[in-house]
């Protein structure tokens, strides 16, 4: 099968399209013919090698953590899927490999693709959508004031819609050029981070989704109401590894997460560092909102698999509106 293979850490050019063997199908595994995948910030961070110590990957390695496609084979113990089903998934960190013509996924990490979405649309949602869902649900309620960092990004565009679907008032940050986009997604207040400080412009916040980390998560902790929640999705691992080296950087990351949690306890705030789980129930929750017309994909560009290096280069510009999608078939 064709796949985007990383032979050594470094620049996008280290990703090459090659013929590789498909992993074997276990008893509870589903083999999927991948029609589309997508890119996430973790992809270029991992390609550069900043998380290799904790992930334990062995090169050469096929990247990719989102897929949409059709089931072509099932293991003997699979209960929820049949050959021919259209599916979507973001496999766990232990089983990457969606930038390929075929991918093998544990059925617990697989969901039925929302029928109203194309393959490319469906592939843009799983990882970012599951991340946003875990940050917000079931913590957001009708009438809550929710602030979402970076509302025009992959997680942000979905988080705005999920929060609105649960009845929240939503504020977000983005550049002025993206104000129309986030308002179309449902944001009630768009803060231009170039001219305003969100912590001065917003008050009485019940929940904050922080996707920037660093000092921003501490600002969020100081700004949210007592009894509220700050969900941080950036551990700081790549920066810490670059600053302190692989071993000490990993230790520093763990200590930072613990310090953030303890700071929340002292303030009476739920300070959570959210690491996305790969679960079918999360995909089903997202699919429900999609079929109700309350959640829609936001796609910036679509690249063929053969242009994976160019897709990475564009992703690293930091100017993506929503997601970058890979067309595999």
NUVEX-192859 format. One record per residue: x, y, z of N, C-alpha, C in turn; residue number from 0; residue in one letter. Coordinates in steps of 0.05 Angstrom, whole numbers. Layout:
X	Y	Z	X	Y	Z	X	Y	Z	NUM	A
...
% end
This chain:
17	-24	0	0	0	0	18	25	0	0	X
7	47	-11	22	72	-11	18	86	16	1	X
39	98	26	38	112	52	59	134	53	2	X
53	154	70	73	175	75	91	166	98	3	X
116	160	92	135	148	110	156	168	120	4	X
159	169	146	180	186	158	204	169	164	5	X
227	175	152	251	159	156	270	171	177	6	X
269	197	180	285	210	201	271	236	209	7	X
274	244	234	262	269	243	274	293	230	8	X
258	314	226	269	338	214	248	352	197	9	X
256	363	174	239	380	157	218	363	142	10	X
198	377	131	176	363	117	186	344	94	11	X
209	351	82	219	335	60	227	307	69	12	X
229	302	95	235	275	105	211	256	102	13	X
188	266	96	164	249	90	164	242	61	14	X
163	216	55	164	207	28	142	186	23	15	X
130	186	-1	109	167	-8	122	142	-17	16	X
116	119	-4	129	94	-10	108	71	-8	17	X
116	48	-18	100	24	-15	109	10	11	18	X
90	5	29	96	-9	54	75	-31	59	19	X
80	-48	78	62	-69	85	41	-59	104	20	X
16	-68	101	-5	-60	120	-3	-77	145	21	X
-7	-65	169	-6	-81	194	-26	-104	193	22	X
-20	-125	208	-40	-148	209	-65	-140	224	23	X
-87	-154	219	-113	-149	231	-116	-168	255	24	X
-118	-156	279	-122	-172	303	-152	-179	307	25	X
-158	-194	328	-186	-204	333	-206	-181	336	26	X
-198	-159	348	-217	-137	352	-210	-112	334	27	X
-196	-118	313	-187	-97	294	-205	-95	270	28	X
-205	-71	258	-219	-66	233	-200	-54	213	29	X
-198	-66	189	-181	-55	168	-198	-36	151	30	X
-188	-12	148	-203	9	134	-188	18	109	31	X
-202	20	87	-192	33	63	-194	62	67	32	X
-172	76	71	-172	104	78	-177	121	53	33	X
-198	138	54	-204	156	32	-194	184	37	34	X
-193	192	62	-183	218	69	-172	218	97	35	X
-153	236	102	-142	240	129	-139	270	133	36	X
-125	278	154	-121	307	158	-95	311	174	37	X
-88	336	177	-64	344	193	-72	358	218	38	X
-57	354	239	-60	367	265	-33	377	274	39	X
-33	398	291	-7	409	300	12	388	311	40	X
1	368	325	19	347	336	35	333	314	41	X
24	333	289	38	319	268	65	331	261	42	X
66	358	258	92	370	251	110	371	275	43	X
99	373	299	116	372	323	129	344	325	44	X
114	323	320	126	296	322	145	291	299	45	X
138	301	275	157	298	252	184	310	258	46	X
184	333	273	209	346	281	224	331	303	47	X
210	312	317	224	295	336	222	305	365	48	X
205	325	371	205	336	398	191	318	418	49	X
176	298	409	162	281	428	170	251	426	50	X
193	246	413	201	219	408	207	203	433	51	X
216	216	455	223	202	479	199	189	492	52	X
177	204	494	153	194	508	136	177	490	53	X
137	181	464	120	165	446	133	138	439	54	X
159	136	437	172	111	432	169	100	404	55	X
167	117	384	164	107	357	190	97	346	56	X
188	78	328	211	67	314	210	75	285	57	X
230	87	274	231	95	246	241	71	229	58	X
232	69	204	212	87	190	184	83	201	59	X
168	104	198	142	106	212	122	121	195	60	X
97	110	194	75	123	180	60	140	199	61	X
58	166	193	44	184	211	14	185	204	62	X
-1	203	218	-29	208	212	-47	198	234	63	X
-66	216	244	-84	209	266	-113	214	260	64	X
-121	218	236	-149	222	228	-154	205	203	65	X
-178	194	202	-185	179	177	-215	179	173	66	X
-223	176	148	-250	169	139	-247	150	116	67	X
-263	129	116	-261	109	94	-281	87	97	68	X
-275	64	84	-293	41	85	-280	17	97	69	X
-296	1	111	-286	-24	123	-282	-45	101	70	X
-258	-57	100	-252	-78	81	-247	-105	94	71	X
-242	-106	120	-237	-131	134	-242	-127	164	72	X
-253	-147	177	-257	-145	206	-245	-169	220	73	X
-237	-165	245	-226	-187	261	-249	-205	271	74	X
-241	-228	281	-261	-249	289	-279	-240	311	75	X
-270	-221	328	-286	-213	352	-299	-186	348	76	X
-298	-174	325	-310	-148	320	-341	-150	320	77	X
-354	-132	335	-383	-134	339	-398	-111	326	78	X
-386	-88	322	-401	-64	315	-398	-56	285	79	X
-382	-70	270	-377	-61	242	-377	-85	223	80	X
-384	-79	198	-384	-99	178	-370	-89	153	81	X
-361	-107	136	-348	-99	111	-366	-81	95	82	X
-356	-59	86	-372	-40	70	-382	-16	86	83	X
-381	-17	113	-389	6	129	-371	30	124	84	X
-382	54	123	-367	78	121	-361	87	150	85	X
-335	92	156	-326	97	183	-308	121	185	86	X
-304	130	210	-285	151	215	-271	145	242	87	X
-248	157	246	-233	151	271	-209	170	274	88	X
-200	172	298	-174	182	305	-161	162	323	89	X
-145	144	313	-134	122	329	-117	134	352	90	X
-112	117	372	-95	126	395	-67	132	386	91	X
-52	145	404	-24	151	398	-7	126	393	92	X
-16	103	403	-1	79	400	-4	66	372	93	X
-24	76	357	-30	63	331	-35	84	309	94	X
-15	101	306	-16	121	284	-15	106	257	95	X
-18	121	236	-14	109	209	-36	114	190	96	X
-50	136	192	-73	141	174	-66	154	148	97	X
-40	163	145	-32	174	119	-23	151	101	98	X
-42	133	95	-37	109	80	-63	100	67	99	X
-60	82	47	-84	73	33	-101	55	51	100	X
-88	41	70	-103	24	89	-93	29	117	101	X
-110	26	137	-103	29	165	-118	9	181	102	X
-106	-2	202	-118	-21	220	-124	-7	246	103	X
-149	-8	255	-158	7	278	-173	-12	297	104	X
-169	-8	323	-185	-23	343	-214	-13	341	105	X
-233	-32	341	-261	-23	337	-271	-4	359	106	X
-258	-5	382	-266	14	404	-259	43	397	107	X
-242	47	377	-233	74	369	-245	82	343	108	X
-265	67	334	-277	72	308	-306	78	310	109	X
-317	96	293	-345	103	293	-356	102	265	110	X
-383	100	262	-396	102	236	-395	131	227	111	X
-386	136	203	-384	163	192	-411	175	190	112	X
-414	200	198	-440	214	194	-447	214	164	113	X
-470	204	157	-477	202	128	-478	228	113	114	X
-483	250	127	-485	276	114	-458	288	106	115	X
-436	276	115	-410	287	109	-396	271	87	116	X
-381	285	70	-363	272	51	-340	260	66	117	X
-324	244	53	-300	231	66	-281	253	75	118	X
-277	273	58	-258	294	65	-268	310	89	119	X
-294	316	90	-305	331	112	-303	315	138	120	X
-309	289	136	-308	272	160	-280	269	171	121	X
-260	267	153	-233	264	162	-222	288	176	122	X
-234	311	173	-224	335	186	-232	337	216	123	X
-249	320	226	-261	324	252	-251	307	275	124	X
-245	281	272	-242	264	295	-223	273	317	125	X
-198	278	312	-179	284	333	-187	311	346	126	X
-190	332	330	-196	358	341	-224	358	354	127	X
-243	344	342	-269	343	354	-270	328	381	128	X
-256	306	383	-255	291	408	-241	308	430	129	X
-220	323	422	-206	340	441	-225	362	451	130	X
-239	375	433	-258	396	441	-280	385	459	131	X
-290	362	451	-312	349	466	-304	344	495	132	X
-280	332	499	-271	325	526	-266	350	543	133	X
-258	372	530	-254	397	545	-281	409	555	134	X
-302	405	539	-327	419	544	-349	402	556	135	X
-351	378	547	-374	361	555	-366	340	576	136	X
-380	338	598	-406	350	605	-404	375	622	137	X
-382	389	620	-377	411	639	-392	437	632	138	X
-400	440	607	-413	465	598	-443	462	600	139	X
-456	483	610	-485	482	614	-498	506	601	140	X
-525	505	598	-540	527	588	-534	553	603	141	X
-527	574	588	-522	600	600	-494	605	609	142	X
-477	585	609	-449	588	617	-434	608	598	143	X
-415	622	610	-398	640	594	-372	625	589	144	X
-367	619	563	-344	602	555	-325	618	538	145	X
-299	615	544	-279	628	528	-261	607	515	146	X
-258	609	489	-242	589	474	-219	604	460	147	X
-195	596	467	-171	607	454	-170	598	425	148	X
-160	616	408	-154	608	380	-178	596	366	149	X
-199	612	364	-224	602	353	-224	594	324	150	X
-205	603	309	-204	597	280	-187	572	274	151	X
-176	559	295	-160	536	290	-176	510	289	152	X
-162	488	287	-176	462	284	-194	455	308	153	X
-183	457	332	-199	452	356	-219	475	361	154	X
-210	499	357	-227	522	363	-253	523	346	155	X
-251	518	320	-275	520	303	-296	500	312	156	X
-287	476	322	-306	456	331	-316	462	359	157	X
-297	472	376	-305	478	404	-326	500	406	158	X
-324	520	389	-345	541	388	-372	529	383	159	X
-374	512	364	-399	500	356	-410	481	378	160	X
-392	466	390	-400	447	412	-411	463	435	161	X
-397	484	443	-406	501	466	-433	513	460	162	X
-436	524	436	-462	536	428	-485	515	428	163	X
-478	491	419	-498	470	419	-508	463	446	164	X
-492	469	467	-500	463	494	-510	488	509	165	X
-516	509	493	-529	533	504	-511	554	517	166	X
-485	553	511	-467	572	524	-465	598	508	167	X
-457	619	522	-448	644	510	-418	640	505	168	X
-409	646	481	-381	639	473	-366	663	464	169	X
-342	666	475	-322	686	466	-298	671	456	170	X
-283	683	437	-259	671	427	-239	692	418	171	X
-214	684	414	-193	701	403	-186	692	375	172	X
-180	712	358	-171	707	331	-162	734	320	173	X
-149	733	297	-142	758	283	-168	770	271	174	X
-167	795	265	-191	809	254	-200	796	229	175	X
-183	785	213	-191	773	187	-208	748	191	176	X
-207	737	215	-223	713	221	-248	718	238	177	X
-254	744	244	-277	750	260	-303	741	247	178	X
-306	745	221	-330	736	207	-333	706	209	179	X
-312	691	206	-313	662	208	-323	653	235	180	X
-311	663	257	-318	653	283	-347	661	291	181	X
-355	684	281	-383	692	286	-402	674	271	182	X
-395	666	247	-412	648	231	-414	621	246	183	X
-393	613	259	-393	588	274	-409	590	300	184	X
-415	615	309	-432	618	333	-420	635	355	185	X
-395	645	352	-383	661	373	-399	686	378	186	X
-404	693	403	-418	718	410	-399	741	412	187	X
-374	736	417	-354	757	421	-328	748	409	188	X
-316	763	391	-290	758	379	-270	779	389	189	X
-249	770	402	-229	787	412	-205	786	394	190	X
-197	809	383	-173	811	366	-148	811	384	191	X
-134	789	384	-111	786	403	-89	806	397	192	X
-89	818	373	-68	837	367	-73	865	379	193	X
-98	870	386	-105	897	396	-118	896	424	194	X
-127	873	433	-140	870	459	-128	848	476	195	X
-128	851	502	-122	829	520	-148	816	529	196	X
-151	790	523	-176	777	528	-183	777	558	197	X
-162	776	576	-167	775	604	-177	802	615	198	X
-173	823	599	-184	849	606	-211	854	593	199	X
-215	842	570	-240	846	555	-263	828	564	200	X
-257	806	577	-277	786	585	-278	783	615	201	X
-302	777	626	-304	773	655	-325	752	660	202	X
-327	743	685	-347	724	694	-348	699	677	203	X
-324	688	672	-322	664	654	-325	639	671	204	X
-342	621	661	-346	595	674	-327	573	665	205	X
-319	575	640	-301	554	628	-283	567	607	206	X
-258	559	608	-238	568	589	-224	544	576	207	X
-224	544	550	-208	524	535	-183	537	526	208	X
-160	530	538	-134	542	531	-119	524	513	209	X
-113	533	489	-98	517	469	-70	528	465	210	X
-62	548	481	-35	560	477	-15	551	498	211	X
-24	546	522	-6	538	543	12	560	553	212	X
34	553	566	53	573	576	39	592	595	213	X
45	618	593	33	638	611	3	640	608	214	X
-7	633	584	-36	635	579	-52	618	598	215	X
-42	594	604	-58	577	622	-60	588	650	216	X
-39	603	658	-40	616	685	-58	640	684	217	X
-59	655	662	-78	677	660	-106	666	661	218	X
-110	643	647	-137	631	648	-145	623	676	219	X
-126	612	691	-131	603	718	-139	627	736	220	X
-127	650	731	-133	674	746	-159	687	737	221	X
-168	681	713	-191	695	701	-217	681	704	222	X
-217	654	707	-241	639	708	-254	642	736	223	X
-280	639	737	-294	642	763	-287	618	781	224	X
-288	624	807	-285	602	826	-307	581	822	225	X
-298	556	822	-317	535	815	-318	529	785	226	X
-304	544	769	-304	540	741	-283	520	732	227	X
-277	520	706	-259	500	695	-241	512	674	228	X
-215	505	675	-196	512	654	-187	485	642	229	X
-191	481	616	-182	457	602	-159	465	584	230	X
-135	456	591	-111	462	575	-104	438	558	231	X
-99	443	532	-93	421	514	-64	422	504	232	X
-48	439	515	-20	441	507	-2	436	531	233	X
12	414	530	28	406	554	55	421	555	234	X
64	433	533	90	446	533	113	428	529	235	X
108	402	522	130	383	518	150	390	497	236	X
141	398	472	162	405	452	181	427	461	237	X
169	449	474	186	471	483	205	461	505	238	X
195	445	523	212	436	546	235	418	536	239	X
229	401	516	249	383	505	271	399	491	240	X
262	420	476	281	437	462	299	452	482	241	X
287	461	504	301	477	524	319	460	542	242	X
309	437	551	324	422	572	335	395	562	243	X
328	387	538	335	361	529	312	341	533	244	X
315	317	522	293	298	521	284	289	549	245	X
304	280	566	297	269	592	287	291	611	246	X
302	312	615	295	333	633	270	348	623	247	X
267	351	597	244	364	586	218	349	592	248	X
219	322	591	196	306	598	189	309	627	249	X
209	309	644	205	313	673	192	340	678	250	X
203	361	665	193	388	669	164	390	660	251	X
157	375	639	129	376	630	110	364	651	252	X
118	341	662	102	329	683	99	346	707	253	X
120	360	715	119	378	738	101	401	732	254	X
102	411	708	85	434	700	55	427	701	255	X
49	403	692	21	394	693	11	391	722	256	X
29	380	739	22	377	768	18	405	781	257	X
36	423	774	34	450	786	9	464	777	258	X
1	461	752	-23	473	742	-48	462	756	259	X
-49	435	760	-71	423	774	-73	433	803	260	X
-49	434	816	-49	444	844	-57	473	846	261	X
-49	489	827	-57	517	826	-87	520	824	262	X
-99	502	809	-128	502	806	-142	495	833	263	X
-131	475	846	-143	467	872	-142	490	892	264	X
-120	505	892	-118	528	911	-138	549	905	265	X
-146	552	879	-165	573	871	-194	563	871	266	X
-197	537	876	-224	526	874	-233	523	845	267	X
-214	517	827	-220	514	798	-211	487	789	268	X
-226	475	771	-219	450	758	-198	456	736	269	X
-173	452	743	-151	458	723	-143	431	711	270	X
-152	426	687	-148	400	674	-130	402	650	271	X
-110	385	649	-94	382	624	-106	359	609	272	X
-119	365	587	-135	346	572	-118	332	550	273	X
-115	306	553	-102	290	532	-124	274	519	274	X
-127	278	493	-150	266	479	-151	236	481	275	X
-175	225	486	-180	197	486	-191	188	460	276	X
-184	165	450	-195	154	425	-217	135	432	277	X
-242	144	430	-265	128	439	-288	131	420	278	X
-303	109	416	-326	109	398	-348	127	408	279	X
-352	128	435	-374	144	445	-370	173	440	280	X
-345	182	439	-339	210	433	-346	216	404	281	X
-338	197	386	-345	201	358	-375	201	354	282	X
-389	183	368	-418	183	366	-431	209	376	283	X
-420	221	397	-430	246	406	-427	268	385	284	X
-404	269	372	-399	288	351	-417	283	327	285	X
-421	258	320	-438	251	298	-467	260	303	286	X
-476	257	328	-503	266	335	-507	296	330	287	X
-487	312	338	-489	341	333	-489	347	304	288	X
-472	333	289	-471	337	260	-498	331	247	289	X
-510	309	254	-535	302	241	-558	320	250	290	X
-555	333	273	-575	353	282	-570	381	270	291	X
-549	383	254	-543	409	241	-530	429	260	292	X
-518	419	282	-506	437	302	-476	438	300	293	X
-464	421	284	-435	419	281	-427	414	252	294	X
-409	430	242	-401	427	214	-370	430	212	295	X
-358	416	193	-329	418	189	-321	445	179	296	X
-296	452	184	-285	477	173	-258	470	160	297	X
-257	469	134	-234	460	119	-221	483	105	298	X
-195	487	109	-180	508	96	-170	499	69	299	X
-155	477	68	-144	468	42	-145	437	42	300	X
-145	426	17	-144	397	13	-120	392	-5	301	X
-102	374	4	-79	366	-11	-81	336	-18	302	X
-71	327	-41	-68	299	-46	-45	288	-28	303	X
-46	262	-22	-26	250	-5	2	255	-16	304	X
5	256	-42	31	260	-54	44	287	-47	305	X
27	306	-38	37	332	-31	38	336	0	306	X
44	314	14	44	315	43	64	335	54	307	X
87	337	41	108	356	51	98	385	49	308	X
85	392	26	74	418	23	52	424	43	309	X
35	404	49	14	407	69	26	413	97	310	X
49	400	103	63	406	129	73	434	129	311	X
85	442	107	96	470	106	74	490	110	312	X
51	486	98	28	504	102	19	503	131	313	X
17	480	142	8	477	169	25	492	189	314	X
51	492	184	70	505	202	70	535	200	315	X
55	547	181	54	576	179	37	587	202	316	X
20	570	214	3	580	236	-21	596	227	317	X
-27	595	201	-49	612	190	-73	595	180	318	X
-74	570	190	-96	553	181	-123	562	193	319	X
-143	562	176	-171	568	185	-185	541	186	320	X
-187	529	209	-198	502	211	-177	481	207	321	X
-181	464	187	-164	441	183	-152	439	155	322	X
-129	426	152	-118	418	127	-123	388	123	323	X
-135	381	101	-143	353	95	-126	341	74	324	X
-121	314	77	-107	299	57	-126	281	42	325	X
-126	282	16	-141	264	-1	-124	240	-7	326	X
-132	216	2	-115	192	-1	-122	176	-26	327	X
-147	173	-33	-154	156	-56	-150	170	-82	328	X
% end
